[in-house]
Amino acid sequence: MKDSQEYLDKKAFFEKVITLYGRNVVIEILQDPSVTIHKLHLADSNKKDGAIKDILSLAQKRDVEILYHDKNALSRISKNAKQDQGVAIDIVAQSYQDAKEISKLSSYRLIALDGIHNPQNLGMIIRSCAAGNVDGIILPKKNSAKISPLVIKASAGTLFKIPIYFCNTLEEVFKELQGASIYALSSHATESIYTITSQERSIFVLGNESEGVSKEVTALCNKALSIPMNRGVESLNVAVTASLLAFMRS
């Protein structure tokens, strides 16, 4: 029983660990005392001068564990051999939570992302939601952009300011959330977002940049909603749509 609980605790911890890469990104993270760091990974081929010297100095000041790897092993850790520059860092994102936690909330207003692949869009969505009237973002692990340096840059430092609920697919989450009002945003919908009254538990689903919300996810939604458009404009960028939803009155 004890071993089982230790395994669950360990699994829960590592689900919150996000690996980032790139020398400038790692320096910024090491300089930010609000970010919890798990481990720093360096390629053993790095020359210990310039940015690497700064990274080592910052890591030692924060007493961060440093692990050295050959270039191939480092690439497997970063999952981006072309851009990791021989550096990766594991951070513990307390705001990164299992979507199962949503069912414990008595009320919520969430934005769910279905097939959002552009990291800049994801970063801007996070920023708008953090600034606006949204309690969290549901981000599937499959068929979605991953948290990366590009996402962090586009979020302008707001990544850790709002809960991000991870899951494998939206379908598995929506089937578990009984009583939630789930709305798919669609340019073809006849009902406007401005007709929706306040709900205790509501989720707005934003779809792929080119194809919209998938048929599978739409089938699990209560309604499809549109944003009224003028002058023949067909649609808005998904990050702009997220901003409008984030600042709507609940």
Secondary structure, DSSP 4 states (H G I P E B T S, - for coil): -HHHHHHHHHHHHHHTEEEEE-HHHHHHHHH-TTSEEEEEEEETT--SSHHHHHHHHHHHHTT-EEEEE-HHHHHHHHS-TTTSTTEEEEEE-TTEEEGGGGGG-SSEEEEEESS---HHHHHHHHHHHHHTT--EEEEESTTSPPP-HHHHHHHTT-GGGS-EEEES-HHHHHHH-TT-EEEEE-TT-SEEGGGPPP-SEEEEEE-BTTTBS-HHHHTT-SEEEE----TT-----HHHHHHHHHTS--
